[in-house]
Amino acid sequence: MMLMSGKASKINIAQMLMIFALTNGLIDHVIVNPMLLDASGRDAWITVIVTGAAFIVWCLLLTWMMRKSGQLKWQKWIADRTHPIVSWILILPVCAILYLIGATTVLHTVKWNTTNYLPDSPALVLVLTLVIICFFITVWGLRSIAITAGVLFPIVCALGVFVSVFNHSEKDYRLLTPILEHGWAPVADGILYAASGYIEVVFLLLLQHRLSEKIKMWQVLLYSLFIVGIMLGPIVGAITEFGPREAANQMTSPYEQWRLVKVGQYIEHVDFFSIFQWMSGACIRICIAVYLLTDVLKMTGNVRKWTTAIIMASYIFIGIIRTNDYSYYQWMYKVFLPSSLAILLVVTLTWMIITLFAKPFRKDEPQ
């Protein structure tokens, strides 16, 4: 089995950004979509742009943190600038978020599959298939995750362009207006959910020591613009194709947009492509969450492999939990996303303050 050390554990910038594009893409493109429409209604697209402007600045600040730390292992760098106990107090809540990201992704994926196109299939079969695939990709190492993401990402992007182009005739952009009909309050209500998707970019810090090259500001800037675009696209599509009220009532508006696609007079019902998109994002999201969790906790060899197996096994039990769709949505809407945003925001701001007063990385500093 592939060892995850040395050069085998290094990836380049393009690979890292494709991993995070799929990982962040699932939450930004799909998961927060109904919550944004629920909170902001017709003005959800304005919420995405307003929050996106702050997100771009946030990404540039993260790049500054990465460069000042010399892209060393983040927990160790923070420990050297403060105290090991301080570094672990800050990193352990992030580890909990990583575990829950994997767990909620498994549960959400199984619920979406059984609700939309496999209503009579046992949840256990779906969970086992997903978790086993994710387990092997994860234990084979970061390079395997990167290669998988590199294969899936271009196809997912092509399918996104496909659905947007062929649904153009279904869109009525007049439905985006009137702008700010009820003032800025709806926009403010939705910022929390847009930010909870954007904030996950902070996980770049946890992977920075696995990069084989120095990250550049323009690379992160392009990535941040891309992420804003993939959150904005399905929001605009939902409002212009279904109207703000109907869009807000849909649990997975991007999937409903696929059901409208018609190629010519004879080709339709191509929504099975959305399954590929969702499963691609879910697979990489689960894999990188578990990989980062074990990497941050400094696990190697068999310890990492068995810990990964235990985590994945716990996801199997979580994935077969019988929950009402609405109850799960409310838990995500009122508990998980606000809590994860608060935790990651506080931790990241603390890291920024430490970075501001820390001495920059020196080339002669041990890594």
N, C-alpha and C positions, 0 to 999 in steps of 0.2 A: 504493500500500500504506500502511496506517495507520502513522503515525509514533508511536513510543512515547515521547513527551515531553510536558511541560506537563500540562495538565488531563486529556489523553487517557490519561495513565498513572496517574491517581489513581482509587482505589476507596474505597467506604465500608466501615465495620466489618462490616456484614452480609455483603457480598460476600467480604471477606477470610476471614471465619469459615466461609462455605460452601465456599470453595476448600480451606481446611485440613481441614474436616470430611470432604470426599471424599478428600483426599490422605492424611491420617492414618487415615481410616476403612478404607482398603484394607489397610494393615498391621495396624491394631489389630483389625479385624473378621475378617480372613481370613488374612493371611500368618503372624502369630505364633500363630494359634489352635492348629495342630497341635503347635507347639513347647511351648506352655504346657501342653497336655494331656499331652505326652510327658514333660515335666520334673516337673510337679506332680500329674498324675493326677486323682483325685477332688477334690483340694484346689485345683485350678486356679482355681476361682471365688473362693476366699479370697485367692489370690495377686493376682488382679486388684483386689480391694477394698483390700488392704493397700498394694500399690504405687500404687493410684489415690489413696489418701489423701495420700501423699507427692507425687504428681503434681499434685494440686490446689494444694498449697503452692508447688510449683515454678512453676506457672502464675502465681500471684500475685506471686512474686518476679520473673518475667519482665515482668509488668505494671509493677512498680516500676522495673525497668531501662528500659523503654520511656518511662515518664513522666519519669524523671530525665534521660534523653538528649534529651528534647524531640522524640522521634520523628524525629530526623535520620537521615541515611544512616549505618548502623551502623559500617561500616569507617572512614569519615571521622571519626566521633565518637570512636572508640577511638584512631585515629591522633593526633587533637588532644590527647587526654588522656595518651597515652604517647609513641609514636614510630611513624611510618609503617611501619618495618620490623617492629616488634612487632605492629602490626595485621594485616599481611600474613602473618606467621608463624602467627597465630591463625586467619586466615580461609581460607588455602589448603587446610588439611585438610578444612574444611567444604565447600569447593568440590569436593574429590575425592569426598566422601560424596554430594553432590548429583548428581554425574555417575553414580556407581554406583547411586544410587536409581533414576534413569531407566533405566539398563542392566538392572538386576535386574528391574524392573517389566516391561520389554518381554519379557525372557526368560521370566519366570514366567507372564506372560499367554499367550504363545504355547504354552508347555508345557501349561498348564491347558486351553486350547482344543483342542489336538490330542489330549490324553489323554482328555478327557471327551465331546466331541461331534463333533469333526472329525478323526478318526484318520487318514483317508486324504488329507487336504488338505495341499498343500505348505506348509511353514512359511514359505517366502518370501512367499507370497501374503498370509498373515495378518500377517506383519511389515510388509510394504509398506503394507497398508491402515491399520494402526494408526499407523505412523510418519508417513505422509503427512498423515493427519488431525491428528496432534499437531503436526507442523511448521507447518502453516498457522495453527492456533489460536495457537501460540506467537509466530510472527512478526507476527501481527496485533496483538499486544500484550496487556498485562495486562487491559485492559477486556474483550477477547474471551474470555480465560480466565475472568474473573469472570462474564460473561454466560452462558457455557456451563455453568459450575458452578451458576449460579442457576436454570437450566432443569432440569438433571439432579438436583440435590440433593433437591428435594421429591419427585420420583418415586422416587428411591432410598430415601428415608425411608418413603414410603408402602408400598413393596414389603417393606421390613423389618418394618413393623407387620403387613402381610398374612401373611407366613410365620409370624410369631410367634403370631398369633391362630389361624390355621387348623391349626397343629400343637399347639395346647394339649392336645387329647385324647390326643396321643402321649406326653406328658411324665409322668414319674413322679418327683416331687420327692424321694421317699424315697432315690433314688440319689445325692443330694447328701450323704448321711450314711453312715457316721459321720464327723463333722468331726474333722480332725487325727488320723486313725487312726494315722498313723506319726509324729506329732509335727510340729514346725515345719520339719523338713528338706525335705520336698517343696515347701512354700511358698517357702522360701529358694532352692531350685533353680530355681523358675520366675520369680523376681523379675527376673532378668537379661532374660528375653524380654518380659515385660510392660513393663519400663522401656525396652527398645530400641524399642518402639512408641511409648510416651508421649514419649520424649526429642525426637522430631522436631518438637514444638511450638516448639522453640527457633528454627526458621526464621521465626517471626513477627518476630523482631528484624531479619532481613534484608529484610523487606517493609514495615517500619514507616514508612519515608519515603514510601511510596506511598499512605498513608492520607490521606483528605481531611478527617478529623476525629480528635479525640483519643480514644484508647481508654480505656474505663472499667473499673474493677476488676470490677464485677458482670457485665460482658459476657464477660470471660475466665473468670470463675467458672462461669457457665452453660455456656460452651464446654467447660471441663474436665470438668464433670459429665456432659455429653453424650458425650464421648470415653470416659470410664470406662464409661458405659452401653453403648456400642456394642461395647466389648471384652467386657464381662460377658455380654451377651445371648447370643451364639453359644456361649460356653463353657458357660453353664447349659443352653442348648438341647441341646448335644451330649451332656452328661452325663445329662440327664434323658430324652433320647430314645433314646440308644444304649447308655448305660452307660459308665463311665469307661474300661474296657479297650478296647471297640470304638471309642469316640470317639478314643482315643489312637492307634489304628492307621490312622485316616483321614487322608489328605493334605489334604483340603479339607472339613472337617466342615460348614461353612455351606452348601456346595453339596449335600451329602448330606441336609441338613435340608430343602432345597427338594424333594427327591425324595419326601419323605413327605407333602407337601401334597395334600389331597383336599378339594374343595369339593362338598359334597353327595354324591350317589351316582354322579354321572356325569362330574364334572370332576376330572381329575388330570393328571399329567405336565406341570405348569406350571413345571418347573425351568428353562425357557428364560428366565424372568424373571431368574434369577441371572446369566445372561450379560450382561444389561443393567446390572445392579448392578456386576459386576466391571469391565466395559469403561468404565463411567462413572468409577469410581475410578481405574482405570489411566490413562485419558486425561488427567484433570486432574493426576494425580500426575506423569506424565512431563512435561507442559507446564510446570507450576510449577517442577519441578526444573531444567529447562533454562533457563527464564526467569530464575530466581534466579541461576543460574550465570553467565549473561551479564550480568545486572544488577550483581552483586557485582564483576565484573571490569571494570565501567565501559564496556561496549561499547554503541555506538549506531549507528543508521543501517545502512548496508550491511555494516559490520563485524559487527554483531550478527546480521544476517540470514544472512551466510555462515558465521559461527561456529555458529549454530543448525543450519544445513544440514549442516555437517561432523559435529556431535555426533549428529544424527539418523541420518546415514549410518552412523556407527560402531555405532549401536544396531541397524541392519539386520543388520550382520555378526554382532553378538553374539546377536541373536534367532534366527539360523538355526544356531547352534552345537548340535551333537548331544550332548546330555548325558543320562545316566541320571537318572530322577526322584529316586531315593534319594541319588545322589551330590550332586545339586543341593541337596536338602534338608539333607544333612549339612554342605555348605559354608555354607549359610545359618545352620544351627544352631550350628556350631562356630567359624566364622570371621567371616562378614560381620556378623551381628547383634551378637555380643560386641565386635568391633572398632569398629563404628560407635558403639555405646553408649559405649565407653571414650573414643573421640576426642571425641565431642560433649559428654560429661560433663566432661572435663578442660577443654576450650575454654570451655564455658559457665561453669564455676566460676571460671576465670580472668577472664572478662568480668565476673562478679559482683563479684569483688574489686576490679577496676579501677573499676567503677561505684560501689562503696561509698566509695572514697577520692576519686573525681572530683568536681569542682565541678558543681552542677546546671546544666542548660541555662538560659541567659538569653534573654529575648525579643529583645534587641538583638544576639544572636550571629548571625553570618552562617551561612546554611544551604547 
